[in-house]
Protein backbone atom coordinates (compact mmCIF):
# COMPACT_ATOMS: atom_id res chain seq x y z
CA UNK A 1 0.00 0.00 0.00
CA UNK A 2 1.23 3.50 -0.76
CA UNK A 3 0.21 6.96 0.30
CA UNK A 4 0.77 9.87 -2.10
CA UNK A 5 1.97 13.18 -0.62
CA UNK A 6 3.62 15.16 -3.43
CA UNK A 7 4.74 17.95 -1.12
CA UNK A 8 7.83 19.58 0.31
CA UNK A 9 8.86 18.08 3.63
CA UNK A 10 11.48 18.82 6.24
CA UNK A 11 14.91 17.27 5.62
CA UNK A 12 14.65 14.58 8.31
CA UNK A 13 11.21 13.29 7.29
CA UNK A 14 12.62 10.56 4.97
CA UNK A 15 14.77 9.25 7.87
CA UNK A 16 11.75 9.21 10.16
CA UNK A 17 9.73 7.31 7.56
CA UNK A 18 12.56 4.75 7.21
CA UNK A 19 12.73 4.32 10.99
CA UNK A 20 9.04 3.35 10.84
CA UNK A 21 9.88 0.52 8.44
CA UNK A 22 8.52 2.31 5.38
CA UNK A 23 10.26 3.41 2.19
CA UNK A 24 10.08 7.08 1.19
CA UNK A 25 10.30 7.89 -2.51
CA UNK A 26 11.84 11.37 -2.86
CA UNK A 27 13.60 13.64 -5.32
CA UNK A 28 15.47 16.95 -5.06
CA UNK A 29 13.58 19.91 -6.50
CA UNK A 30 14.97 22.45 -8.94
CA UNK A 31 15.24 26.01 -7.60
CA UNK A 32 12.07 26.98 -9.48
CA UNK A 33 10.13 23.97 -8.15
CA UNK A 34 11.52 24.64 -4.67
CA UNK A 35 10.22 28.22 -4.67
CA UNK A 36 6.76 27.07 -5.80
CA UNK A 37 6.64 24.35 -3.15
CA UNK A 38 7.83 26.71 -0.40
CA UNK A 39 5.03 29.10 -1.37
CA UNK A 40 2.49 26.25 -1.24
CA UNK A 41 3.85 25.18 2.14
CA UNK A 42 3.56 28.73 3.46
CA UNK A 43 -0.14 28.79 2.49
CA UNK A 44 -0.65 25.38 4.11
CA UNK A 45 1.00 26.51 7.33
CA UNK A 46 -0.97 29.77 7.27
CA UNK A 47 -4.24 27.83 7.24
CA UNK A 48 -3.01 25.59 10.03
CA UNK A 49 -1.92 28.62 12.09
CA UNK A 50 -5.28 30.32 11.61
CA UNK A 51 -7.18 27.28 12.83
CA UNK A 52 -4.86 26.54 15.77
CA UNK A 53 -4.77 28.10 19.23
CA UNK A 54 -2.35 28.35 22.11
CA UNK A 55 0.81 26.24 21.89
CA UNK A 56 -0.32 24.67 18.61
CA UNK A 57 -0.57 28.13 17.02
CA UNK A 58 2.95 28.95 18.19
CA UNK A 59 4.20 25.72 16.56
CA UNK A 60 2.49 26.64 13.28
CA UNK A 61 3.90 30.18 13.40
CA UNK A 62 7.36 28.65 13.92
CA UNK A 63 6.78 26.52 10.81
CA UNK A 64 5.84 29.66 8.86
CA UNK A 65 8.99 31.39 10.07
CA UNK A 66 11.11 28.44 8.90
CA UNK A 67 9.54 28.63 5.44
CA UNK A 68 10.01 32.41 5.30
CA UNK A 69 13.69 31.87 6.13
CA UNK A 70 14.16 29.69 3.05
CA UNK A 71 12.08 31.92 0.78
CA UNK A 72 14.37 34.76 1.86
CA UNK A 73 17.42 32.62 1.08
CA UNK A 74 16.14 32.20 -2.49
CA UNK A 75 16.17 36.02 -2.71
CA UNK A 76 19.73 36.14 -1.31
CA UNK A 77 18.52 37.53 2.00
CA UNK A 78 18.53 36.26 5.57
CA UNK A 79 15.80 36.06 8.16
CA UNK A 80 17.76 38.63 10.16
CA UNK A 81 17.60 41.03 7.21
CA UNK A 82 13.86 40.53 6.95
CA UNK A 83 13.46 41.19 10.68
CA UNK A 84 15.57 44.36 10.36
CA UNK A 85 13.38 45.56 7.47
CA UNK A 86 10.26 44.82 9.52
CA UNK A 87 11.70 46.87 12.38
CA UNK A 88 12.50 49.76 10.04
CA UNK A 89 8.96 49.67 8.65
CA UNK A 90 7.64 49.55 12.20
CA UNK A 91 9.66 52.65 13.10
CA UNK A 92 8.45 54.53 9.99
CA UNK A 93 4.85 53.37 9.65
CA UNK A 94 4.12 51.81 13.02
CA UNK A 95 3.34 48.25 14.01
CA UNK A 96 0.07 46.44 14.68
CA UNK A 97 0.36 46.60 18.46
CA UNK A 98 -2.37 49.22 18.97
CA UNK A 99 -5.01 47.16 17.13
CA UNK A 100 -6.07 50.11 14.93
CA UNK A 101 -8.79 49.26 12.40
CA UNK A 102 -9.23 51.90 9.66
CA UNK A 103 -12.90 52.10 8.73
CA UNK A 104 -12.80 54.91 6.20
CA UNK A 105 -11.17 58.21 5.24
CA UNK A 106 -13.20 61.36 4.70
CA UNK A 107 -12.01 63.47 1.76
CA UNK A 108 -11.59 67.20 2.38
C-alpha positions in Angstrom: 0.0 0.0 0.0 1.2 3.5 -0.8 0.2 7.0 0.3 0.8 9.9 -2.1 2.0 13.2 -0.6 3.6 15.2 -3.4 4.7 18.0 -1.1 7.8 19.6 0.3 8.9 18.1 3.6 11.5 18.8 6.2 14.9 17.3 5.6 14.7 14.6 8.3 11.2 13.3 7.3 12.6 10.6 5.0 14.8 9.2 7.9 11.8 9.2 10.2 9.7 7.3 7.6 12.6 4.8 7.2 12.7 4.3 11.0 9.0 3.3 10.8 9.9 0.5 8.4 8.5 2.3 5.4 10.3 3.4 2.2 10.1 7.1 1.2 10.3 7.9 -2.5 11.8 11.4 -2.9 13.6 13.6 -5.3 15.5 16.9 -5.1 13.6 19.9 -6.5 15.0 22.5 -8.9 15.2 26.0 -7.6 12.1 27.0 -9.5 10.1 24.0 -8.1 11.5 24.6 -4.7 10.2 28.2 -4.7 6.8 27.1 -5.8 6.6 24.3 -3.2 7.8 26.7 -0.4 5.0 29.1 -1.4 2.5 26.3 -1.2 3.9 25.2 2.1 3.6 28.7 3.5 -0.1 28.8 2.5 -0.6 25.4 4.1 1.0 26.5 7.3 -1.0 29.8 7.3 -4.2 27.8 7.2 -3.0 25.6 10.0 -1.9 28.6 12.1 -5.3 30.3 11.6 -7.2 27.3 12.8 -4.9 26.5 15.8 -4.8 28.1 19.2 -2.3 28.4 22.1 0.8 26.2 21.9 -0.3 24.7 18.6 -0.6 28.1 17.0 2.9 28.9 18.2 4.2 25.7 16.6 2.5 26.6 13.3 3.9 30.2 13.4 7.4 28.7 13.9 6.8 26.5 10.8 5.8 29.7 8.9 9.0 31.4 10.1 11.1 28.4 8.9 9.5 28.6 5.4 10.0 32.4 5.3 13.7 31.9 6.1 14.2 29.7 3.0 12.1 31.9 0.8 14.4 34.8 1.9 17.4 32.6 1.1 16.1 32.2 -2.5 16.2 36.0 -2.7 19.7 36.1 -1.3 18.5 37.5 2.0 18.5 36.3 5.6 15.8 36.1 8.2 17.8 38.6 10.2 17.6 41.0 7.2 13.9 40.5 7.0 13.5 41.2 10.7 15.6 44.4 10.4 13.4 45.6 7.5 10.3 44.8 9.5 11.7 46.9 12.4 12.5 49.8 10.0 9.0 49.7 8.7 7.6 49.6 12.2 9.7 52.6 13.1 8.4 54.5 10.0 4.8 53.4 9.6 4.1 51.8 13.0 3.3 48.2 14.0 0.1 46.4 14.7 0.4 46.6 18.5 -2.4 49.2 19.0 -5.0 47.2 17.1 -6.1 50.1 14.9 -8.8 49.3 12.4 -9.2 51.9 9.7 -12.9 52.1 8.7 -12.8 54.9 6.2 -11.2 58.2 5.2 -13.2 61.4 4.7 -12.0 63.5 1.8 -11.6 67.2 2.4 
